């Protein structure tokens, strides 16, 4: 049931992103998508912490450090808001790395970060569509 709701939200977000086009609406949608990805990664981190503490505190620090990787991968594109070529490339690379992370760790903690990976892939697609601003000195 949760998967269906997440899929419906993702489809709705993609449709809104395609309708946003450019200008202020695209900037706002870009910012909200980045915030959503970061928030979902934080929720995944909380989910992993709850899972690990219910299993046993032996490997808590190692697992939480390993689970911090998706949080870092979503925080970097969130920090890069200007639509430059560098921010577009970094966002795509972070989205690919997070998708690979979710694929590799899918049977243990990866599913906690699947919604964040979807939001980050959407952010990469949105940023790839936008034209970069020219930051060269005149």
Protein Blocks (a to p, Z undefined) as FASTA:
>chain_A
ZZmmmmmmmmmmmmmmmmnopajllmmmmmmmmmmmmmmmmmmmmmmmmmmmmnopklmm
mmmmmmmmmmmmmmmmmmmmbccfklmmmmmmmmmmmmmmmmmmmmmmmmmmmmmmmmmm
mmmmmmmmpccddfbdZZ
